[in-house]
Amino acid sequence: MSPELDTPEDRQPLMAELRFMEDRFHAASHAATPEDFGRIVAPDFWEIGASGKRYSRAFCLEVLSQRAAKPPEEAWITRDWHLRELGPDHCLLTYTLEQPGRITLRSTVWQRNANGWQAVFHQGTVCL
């Protein structure tokens, strides 16, 4: 990883917290639940999927519910995590996601509110 993408040492605890929530957001963790999603994803959330299509919060919750109903397939691998603060209550979390048959670059905008951190936007871009 190039030095300009290193997350500062004092931001490592926040990055660890958001990484944990990211796993529950996109169901990379087999412990992810629709309840987790409901708690950590903002009501006005939307995403641009790796397909290039725009998806609503409701659609993403449905996909998570379908994943949770199936036994886990091959593990998803994440790497190259980076956190950038965009303001006092907003962060951009980026990483690479390796799934069977494809690699995508991922980015999520997280916003802190009275209930903690919530995802407000996510994008996946196929790179391999």
C-alpha positions as CSV (number, residue, x, y, z in Angstrom):
1,M,0.0,0.0,0.0
2,S,1.3,3.4,-0.8
3,P,2.1,5.7,2.2
4,E,-0.5,8.4,1.2
5,L,-3.2,5.8,2.0
6,D,-2.0,4.9,5.5
7,T,-4.5,5.7,8.1
8,P,-3.0,7.8,10.9
9,E,-2.2,5.9,14.1
10,D,-4.7,8.0,16.2
11,R,-7.5,7.0,13.8
12,Q,-6.9,3.2,14.0
13,P,-9.4,2.6,16.8
14,L,-12.1,4.4,14.8
15,M,-11.2,2.5,11.7
16,A,-11.5,-0.8,13.6
17,E,-14.9,0.2,14.8
18,L,-16.1,1.0,11.3
19,R,-14.5,-2.1,9.8
20,F,-16.5,-4.2,12.3
21,M,-19.8,-2.4,11.3
22,E,-18.8,-2.7,7.6
23,D,-18.8,-6.5,7.9
24,R,-22.3,-6.4,9.3
25,F,-23.4,-3.9,6.6
26,H,-22.6,-6.0,3.6
27,A,-22.9,-9.4,5.3
28,A,-19.3,-10.4,5.0
29,S,-19.6,-11.6,8.6
30,H,-21.7,-14.7,9.0
31,A,-22.9,-13.0,12.2
32,A,-24.5,-10.2,10.2
33,T,-28.3,-9.8,10.7
34,P,-31.0,-7.7,9.3
35,E,-31.3,-6.1,12.7
36,D,-27.6,-5.1,12.5
37,F,-28.3,-3.6,9.1
38,G,-31.4,-1.7,10.3
39,R,-29.4,-0.2,13.2
40,I,-26.3,0.9,11.3
41,V,-27.7,1.9,7.9
42,A,-29.3,5.4,7.6
43,P,-32.9,5.6,6.6
44,D,-31.9,7.6,3.4
45,F,-29.0,5.2,2.5
46,W,-28.4,4.3,-1.1
47,E,-25.6,2.6,-3.0
48,I,-24.1,2.2,-6.4
49,G,-23.4,-1.5,-6.8
50,A,-20.5,-3.1,-8.5
51,S,-22.9,-3.6,-11.4
52,G,-23.2,0.2,-11.8
53,K,-26.8,0.2,-10.7
54,R,-28.3,2.3,-8.0
55,Y,-29.8,0.4,-5.1
56,S,-32.1,1.5,-2.2
57,R,-31.8,0.7,1.4
58,A,-34.8,-1.6,1.1
59,F,-33.2,-3.6,-1.7
60,C,-29.9,-3.9,0.2
61,L,-31.8,-5.2,3.3
62,E,-33.5,-7.8,1.1
63,V,-30.1,-9.0,-0.3
64,L,-28.7,-9.2,3.2
65,S,-31.8,-11.2,4.3
66,Q,-31.3,-13.7,1.5
67,R,-27.6,-14.1,2.3
68,A,-28.4,-14.7,5.9
69,A,-30.8,-17.5,5.0
70,K,-28.2,-19.5,3.0
71,P,-25.2,-21.4,4.5
72,P,-22.0,-19.5,4.0
73,E,-20.1,-20.1,0.8
74,E,-16.5,-19.2,0.3
75,A,-15.1,-16.6,2.6
76,W,-14.9,-13.0,1.5
77,I,-11.4,-11.4,2.0
78,T,-11.0,-7.7,2.7
79,R,-7.7,-5.8,2.6
80,D,-6.1,-2.4,2.0
81,W,-8.4,-0.7,4.5
82,H,-8.1,3.1,4.8
83,L,-10.1,5.7,6.8
84,R,-10.3,9.4,5.9
85,E,-12.2,11.9,8.0
86,L,-14.4,14.1,5.9
87,G,-15.5,16.3,8.7
88,P,-16.3,16.1,12.5
89,D,-19.1,13.5,12.0
90,H,-18.3,12.0,8.6
91,C,-15.7,9.4,7.5
92,L,-14.9,7.7,4.2
93,L,-13.9,4.0,4.6
94,T,-12.3,2.3,1.6
95,Y,-11.0,-1.2,1.1
96,T,-10.6,-4.0,-1.4
97,L,-13.1,-6.9,-1.3
98,E,-12.2,-10.3,-2.8
99,Q,-15.1,-12.5,-3.6
100,P,-15.1,-15.8,-5.6
101,G,-14.6,-14.7,-9.2
102,R,-14.2,-10.9,-8.7
103,I,-12.3,-8.2,-6.9
104,T,-14.0,-4.9,-6.1
105,L,-12.9,-1.6,-4.6
106,R,-15.4,-0.5,-2.0
107,S,-16.1,2.8,-0.3
108,T,-18.6,3.7,2.4
109,V,-19.5,7.1,3.8
110,W,-20.3,6.8,7.5
111,Q,-22.0,9.6,9.5
112,R,-22.1,9.9,13.3
113,N,-25.4,10.9,14.9
114,A,-27.0,10.5,18.3
115,N,-27.3,6.8,17.8
116,G,-23.7,6.2,16.7
117,W,-22.3,5.6,13.3
118,Q,-24.5,4.9,10.3
119,A,-23.7,4.2,6.7
120,V,-25.2,6.8,4.4
121,F,-23.7,5.7,1.0
122,H,-21.8,2.8,-0.4
123,Q,-20.1,2.1,-3.8
124,G,-18.5,-1.0,-5.3
125,T,-16.3,-0.8,-8.4
126,V,-15.2,-4.0,-10.2
127,C,-11.4,-4.0,-10.8
128,L,-10.8,-7.6,-11.7
